[in-house]
Amino acid sequence: MSKNGNLVILAGSGLSRPAGLPSIDEITEQVLTAKHVSKHVIYNIDEELAKSCRQGTLPWNSYVEFIRQLKDFVDPYFQNGFQTEASYEDLYAVIEKIHASQDVDYQDPTFQQFKTALRSNINDWFKRHEYNKDVFDGPDGPADQLFENAFEMLDYIRDMVWQKVAVSPTSLDYFGIFNEAYTDQDIRQIDIFTVNHDTLIEQYLHQRRIMFSDGWGEEDGEIRHWDDKVYDHTDAKVRLFKLHGSIDWYIADFENSIELVQSGFGPAQHTLRTDSGHAFAPDSRPMILVGTLAKAEKYFGRTLADIHGYFRASKLISDCLLVIGYGFRDENINNCLFQWLASSPAKRLRIIDENRSVFARDIRFAKNMSKVELKEGKIEDFTWKEIKAIVFE
């Protein structure tokens, strides 16, 4: 049995796939095709709305075409033993670097060389295909104008991601493993850390009337305020930590100050009010982290800093960490995992995933196979009894 009967779980998209949520490849396809997309404040995925809008030479169509050409340009960099092409997260990370490189103080000569080569490639493609030639009026080609609008491409990708995962689950029956762990008298505390943006775990826990703490305080009108103290002062056996944000988190403006709030009234495109009548003006899109290389730089603000602090602390009280469906794409989390794994001979990593080479993208884990064990299969095919044996025996 692990120290103090603690079950610590790190969950990725593989936990949500059996509920009908899209894979990384399917979200990438949506980003590249812009199927049923139109822009009204945000980039909407809505077939009827898209039909009513004039398509073709809109500026944002050029952003999508840029992303397609960027993928063709960078795919060779991502062809290796565990990946054959760039995903939407990889593309987001590159575009985020393009956006950062527009700053006059940006210093990264290697990336600037990459950007020069990309500029030539983009200008050549748009010129040969005469694509949206009336939209771009610069004498040097469209690339620099597209670079300057990199922030729009980042918004577009985020909008595709959160809308694709903000769908109703087909079934949450396989989440019964959480209920069985909750009722197991051997388990004192369950800490669930997830990189998923969806709210499937919350939905299941609410359905089963399982009390849990997620770092947000009591409801205050239409919002909840962040209060990490609830993690340490709660009778809840289950604690939930969302490492990459959530589709129901919003950055809101309140009397010229910015606050991250949680609200079930999203997508929030109106004023959110507290019980005392205070009005919060939320951003039109949720606060989620996207990207691979860029994520480590984006754990900003009190909320995510608090959550990642708990991630580091929670592993210290457990000798075994259960990983479910996590693709090892976040460098910051990978570093944290490896440091914990190397901190003691007793530390063990147990992975449930249908992809045998899931952790091969970080060679450090592959070199520690005596402490890392992969149980190949789909999470919905495992019983709680089997999972308990994997973690505690």
Protein Blocks (a to p, Z undefined) as FASTA:
>chain_A
ZZhhiacddddfklmmmnopacfklmmmmmmnopoiacehiacddfklmmmpcchjafkl
mmmmmmmmmmmmmmmmmgcfkbcbdcfklmmmmmmmmmmmmpmkbccfklmmmmmmmmmm
mmmmmmmnopaklmpmcfnbjklmmmmmmmmmmmmmmmmmmmmmmccdfbfklmmmmmmm
mmpmkbmbdcdddfbfbfklmmmmmmnopacdehiacdehjaccddfklmmmccbfbdcd
dfkbpfkbccddeehiacddddfkbccfbdcddfkopacdddfbdcddedjklmmmmmgc
jklmmmmmmmmmmmmmpcbdcdehiahlafklmmmmmmmmmmpfkbccddddfbfklmmm
pmklmmmmmlpccdeddfklpcfklmmmmmmZZ
